[in-house]
Amino acid sequence: MKCLPVLAVIASLCCAVSAWAETRLEADQAARLLGIENAELVIDRRAEPVPAWHVATLGDGHVLGKIASTWEVLQSTGYSGKPLDILVAVDDAGHITGAELIQHAEPILTLGISDQDIADYVDGFVGLRMGAEGMEGDAPDVISRATVSTGVIRDSILHTARILAQSGRSGLDRTSYQPANWAVLAQMGAFATRNIALRAARIALPDARPQIPDKDGTFLELWVSVLDPPTIGQNLLGPAPFRRAMAALPANHDALLVASRGLHSHRGTAWRRSGVFDRVTLEQNGQQYVPQSEGYQRLTQFEPSDAPEVKEASLFAIPRDRIDLTQPFSVTVTATRGEMTFPISLPFALGNRFVIPAAEPPAPRPAWHAAWEQKTPALLGLAALLSALTLILFFQDAFVRRPHLWRWGRMAFLLVTFVWLGLILGAQLSVVQVVAFVHALLGGFKWDVFLMEPLVFVLWGFTALGLLFWGRGVFCGWLCPFGALQELSNQVARRLGIPQIAVPHALHERLWVIKYTLFLAILGLSFYAMSSALVLAEAEPFKTAISLRFMRAWPFLLFVGVILLAGLFIERAYCRYLCPLGAALAIPAKLKIFDWLHRRPQCGRECRLCEQHCTVGAIDPLGRINPNECILCLRCQMIFHEPNTCTVLKRRNRAA
């Protein structure tokens, strides 16, 4: 048995690895997510700074957007504790252009919600923009009866889109200025340089005509920088020329400086006819760009006294959607002699002091915040209900000493539980939630997932405390809507004179095995296939009777009808023998701290009245109360204190 947790962890990890390995992106899928038609695409898979696919058009390399998997970016898991994988596409302006649910193991199908409903919900995020100030637009509301699952989907999509929209986005520092000469700028990382000697060029171009001289000298000495930061541009050009250069720069372009000296010209003369500086090529992450004459400015010598004397200096306007000068790139100057070419590449990464890191935009507001605000009135009502139950349990002696108060108070409480808590609010706990909690503990617990359904969260919190203080009866006996329905219907049956069946104790005990076996089967099967476990969890009638308010296919209604019919003859028959949730709660029931249910030495020996009247048969023939089965209805305590009912008290009264 000690190996079971290890096996569970291995199973969860295997599922996670499988989910990661199966995440793929096809060209038609990328086009659909980005809303692109009739275009050939180039898909570039990158791991940094965020694992994503960068999509551009074939030919001009125009960037269309990025697509990422929520599982790869966030390790997103659903309510079931299994990987939740959604592909999210964001265009270059930060708009969500598409989202597609790839993999999930959520229990939504058991609630009558189809995959198409979820697909339509996911499509509702298209058009939202993740701007610098946060999300622009309204995200779709979570789906009723699947608030946890759809809330997780919502947060995963918005969080991934925000990361995609801001990944790699930074800005050049266009305001800060610090006086500096050439040497100081070099130490700051303001430019990169490379020197190619004449003899090196002669070796690379041996058949050049005319031949490159075989002597000492410079073939090409190259400098590359970015002029937008004033500390670079103003110091190199001077204040007035720098302002003129920046004013002439086209919108959404940055200023690239290429300067050189030597035998070879980085500009050439062909650009005057073609409008393209074909000798210069920029490359970044596999994308290339050749500077155009539009935005080009011819520069003169540099201002600093210690700056080298250059032969040519050029300002090229580089469009930001093609090359991001804040990120590493390379400049290649190609020397051509006849059929021979000699590419001279110079990698460059602008110093960090000239780059302003991307401001982290406000995170999208978690979906559970809105859920708690919307459910505030219901939460206040639930708090009042739980407070009333707490008072009943803490002052149970005073409560049960008044038989009429106990009887009608309990019936009223159960009626509120069934009608208001169950049918109106749909706050029915389930064994599915127990399974999800176990998987969450093994696979990475996230509070956000469980906070998505406020009423269920509060109920589970109170139930957990109740298990610690009093046992499973806090929930099973008072807060379970379906349990309340069974007990109320049985009370009506008794009033109508329907005979009750007394199950022999030996058989009664052996039938307990069914619910414990069912719970363990559901839990164990969930590690193999969550979908199969959810099918087996249909042994719970809660979804049909409470969550869906009997609005379901006839086989499910027939199943619930059989259970309720049996409960007319055997009080709480389902709770006694079949309920896997009751079994799950009964397992830790022996850990309870308090034992406030009174017994006398004569109980079970001289009197078995409590045993005969116990709601679920939790009292054995010896008068002992089984904490695993007791639902804390307090019926035995009412009998214990009632002088006209308890055999022992009646005998004492006669003797007195």
C-alpha positions, -999 to +999 in steps of 0.1 A: +000+000+000+030+024+006+037+023-031+004+038-041+013+075-036+045+069-056+025+053-084+000+081-083+027+107-087+043+087-116+009+085-133+004+123-129+039+130-143+034+107-172+001+124-181+019+158-178+048+147-201+023+132-225+003+165-227+035+184-233+048+160-260+015+161-279+014+198-283+019+205-320+011+233-344+002+228-381+003+256-407-035+255-413-041+255-375-019+286-371-037+303-400-071+296-384-060+308-350-045+340-364-075+346-387-053+345-418-065+333-452-047+326-485-012+332-472+019+310-470+033+311-435+066+306-419+063+291-384+093+295-361+094+276-329+112+295-301+119+286-265+129+321-253+118+343-238+085+324-238+080+289-255+058+299-285+055+297-322+063+329-341+043+331-373+052+353-403+043+355-439+066+338-464+086+362-486+085+395-468+087+380-433+059+402-419+052+391-384+016+381-379+016+370-343+025+344-317+008+312-306+015+294-273+003+265-253-011+273-219+003+240-206+039+249-218+037+285-206+018+281-173+017+243-166-021+249-165-042+222-148-079+220-146-104+212-118-097+175-123-060+180-115-050+169-151-033+191-177-054+217-194-040+226-227-053+256-248-035+271-278-037+309-276-029+332-305-020+369-302-013+393-330+015+419-330-008+445-315-017+423-285-052+412-297-063+377-290-071+364-325-080+328-316-080+301-289-085+264-292-090+238-265-065+210-272-067+187-242-087+185-210-100+160-185-127+181-169-160+167-156-181+191-177-196+164-198-212+148-168-230+181-161-247+182-195-223+207-210-209+196-244-174+202-259-191+226-284-203+247-255-168+249-242-154+257-277-180+285-281-169+298-247-132+298-257-141+316-290-155+344-269-120+356-260-112+366-296-108+404-299-097+411-264-065+432-263-037+427-237-024+463-236+002+480-215-025+491-191-041+457-188-069+439-206-091+460-230-126+445-234-148+422-214-140+385-211-169+361-214-186+351-181-180+316-168-206+289-177-231+281-150-227+246-136-191+245-149-178+276-131-146+260-119-136+245-152-145+275-173-129+298-147-096+280-150-099+281-188-105+319-186-075+326-164-053+303-185-062+321-218-058+356-204-026+349-185-010+333-215-022+360-239-007+387-215+026+369-214+026+365-252+017+402-258+045+414-236+072+388-243+102+403-258+087+438-258+110+464-244+117+499-254+148+520-263+156+546-236+148+577-256+150+602-227+180+596-206+212+614-214+247+611-200+277+630-216+302+604-228+331+602-252+339+574-276+358+553-251+330+556-225+304+547-250+325+516-259+325+505-223+287+510-221+282+486-250+269+514-273+284+498-305+302+468-320+331+469-344+350+446-367+381+451-388+389+431-420+424+435-433+433+437-470+452+403-469+421+386-453+399+400-480+424+389-507+422+354-494+384+354-494+383+370-529+413+355-547+399+361-583+388+397-577+393+421-606+410+443-600+429+423-574+429+433-538+464+446-528+486+422-510+498+447-483+489+460-449+458+480-447+421+480-440+396+464-464+366+472-442+364+485-406+328+484-395+309+500-366+272+493-358+251+511-332+216+523-324+212+561-324+178+565-307+191+566-271+203+602-265+234+590-247+245+574-279+230+596-306+235+630-291+271+623-281+280+609-315+261+635-337+258+665-315+226+680-300+212+697-331+220+671-357+206+644-334+173+662-330+171+667-368+178+630-374+152+618-350+126+642-363+132+629-399+128+593-388+096+576-401+070+565-375+074+531-360+111+529-371+143+530-351+177+544-362+204+520-370+240+534-374+264+517-398+297+534-402+328+522-420+362+530-435+386+512-457+388+500-493+352+487-494+321+508-491+291+495-471+267+516-491+279+513-527+260+532-554+234+508-567+209+520-540+205+553-559+188+533-587+171+505-568+162+522-535+177+492-517+210+490-498+217+455-511+251+453-495+237+455-460+215+428-444+201+426-409+192+393-394+173+384-362+159+351-352+160+338-388+143+369-402+162+391-426+158+427-436+176+448-462+175+486-455+156+508-479+163+543-491+132+556-474+143+571-441+180+569-450+202+597-438+238+604-447+259+613-417+292+631-413+320+626-389+313+619-352+315+646-325+337+630-298+374+640-301+385+605-295+361+590-322+378+574-352+376+591-386+352+572-408+348+571-445+310+566-445+283+568-419+247+559-426+215+561-406+191+534-417+154+535-406+145+500-394+108+491-390+101+478-355+078+450-367+106+435-387+137+439-365+137+447-328+169+467-322+165+461-284+172+424-290+204+408-304+208+410-342+236+409-367+246+432-396+262+416-427+280+437-452+286+418-484+316+424-507+311+412-543+337+408-569+324+392-601+308+359-591+325+359-558+310+372-525+325+378-491+299+383-463+313+402-433+290+397-403+290+417-371+267+405-343+254+433-320+235+434-287+228+469-274+239+475-238+212+470-212+215+506-199+201+518-232+170+496-230+140+500-208+126+466-198+090+460-207+067+471-179+047+442-165+011+451-173-015+445-146-024+408-144-060+400-155-082+398-124-086+362-114-120+348-123-126+337-087-127+373-075-158+381-096-173+347-086-171+356-049-185+391-055-214+377-075-222+351-048-220+376-019-257+373-010-256+335-012-224+334+008-240+355+036-270+332+036-247+302+038-228+318+066-260+322+085-270+285+078-236+273+090-237+295+121-271+280+130-257+245+126-226+254+147-249+266+175-270+234+172-239+212+175-223+232+203-255+234+223-269+200+213-280+190+248-302+221+251-315+214+216-324+178+220-340+182+255-369+199+236-382+171+214-405+194+194-377+219+188-354+191+177-380+175+154-393+206+137-360+224+138-343+195+121-370+191+094-369+229+087-331+228+084-332+198+060-359+215+040-336+246+036-307+224+027-326+206+000-345+235-015-323+265-010-288+250-008-294+223-033-320+232-059-316+270-059-278+273-053-267+240-066-242+236-037-239+198-037-206+183-028-195+153-048-169+125-048-156+141-080-143+170-059-126+146-036-108+129-066-099+163-080-084+174-046-063+142-044-050+148-080-043+185-072-022+175-042-002+151-063+001+172-094+006+208-081-020+223-058-035+257-069-059+275-047-073+295-076-089+263-090-109+256-058-118+292-051-136+293-084-168+280-068-173+300-036-202+280-021-186+247-026-153+260-013-170+273+019-189+240+023-158+219+020-140+241+045-168+238+070-170+200+063-132+196+069-135+214+102-166+193+110-147+161+103-120+172+127-145+182+155-175+158+151-170+135+121-187+130+088-222+137+102-218+175+099-221+172+062-240+140+056-266+146+083-272+183+078-257+198+047-261+172+019-291+182-002-297+147-016-294+133+019-320+158+031-343+148+002-340+111+013-348+118+049-377+142+042-393+117+017-389+089+043-407+111+069-435+116+044-436+079+038-439+071+075-468+096+078-485+078+050-481+045+068-455+029+044-440+000+063-403+003+071-378-026+064-354-034+093-322-047+077-306-074+100-274-060+115-251-087+101-263-080+066-264-042+073-227-042+081-217-063+051-235-039+027-212-011+039-185-027+017-203-015-014-198+022-009-161+019+002-154-003-027-171+022-050-151+051-037-118+033-040-127+022-075-135+057-086-103+071-071-081+043-085-096+045-119-090+083-120-053+076-121-057+054-152-084+074-171-102+104-155-130+101-181-137+066-170-137+076-134-162+103-141-185+078-158-183+055-127-190+086-105-224+086-121-232+062-092-239+095-074-274+107-082-265+142-071-259+157-105-293+145-118-314+153-087-296+184-075-272+200-100-295+195-130-328+196-110-340+163-126-336+177-161-318+148-176-322+117-198-346+090-186-320+064-176-306+088-150-340+098-138-349+061-135-317+055-114-326+084-090-362+072-088-351+037-078-329+052-051-357+074-037-381+045-038-358+023-018-355+052+007-392+052+013-388+017+029-353+020+043-344+054+057-315+069+038-308+036+020-284+053-005-264+070+023-261+037+042-248+014+014-240+032-019-227+067-014-190+070-024-188+105-010-200+093+024-173+066+023-146+092+015-157+113+044-160+083+067-124+072+063-110+101+083-140+102+107-121+084+135-098+114+137-125+135+153-116+154+185-149+156+203-173+128+213-204+146+227-229+118+220-239+105+254-243+068+262-252+050+294-239+017+307-274+002+301-274+012+264-274-020+243-278-043+274-310-032+290-323-009+262-319-010+224-344+018+216-317+041+202-305+013+179-339+007+166-346+044+158-311+053+144-315+070+111-287+051+093-282+021+116-250+035+131-256+019+166-247-017+170-265-042+192-241-035+221-251+002+220-219+015+205-221+043+180-200+038+149-184+072+140-179+060+104-216+057+099-232+083+123-247+112+105-252+133+137-289+135+134-291+136+173-322+113+174-305+091+199-296+121+220-332+132+220-342+097+232-314+098+257-328+129+274-365+122+270-379+110+303-411+096+287-392+077+260-358+064+274-364+031+292-337+038+318-352+072+327-387+058+329-375+031+353-357+057+374-389+079+375-410+049+387-384+041+413-385+076+426 
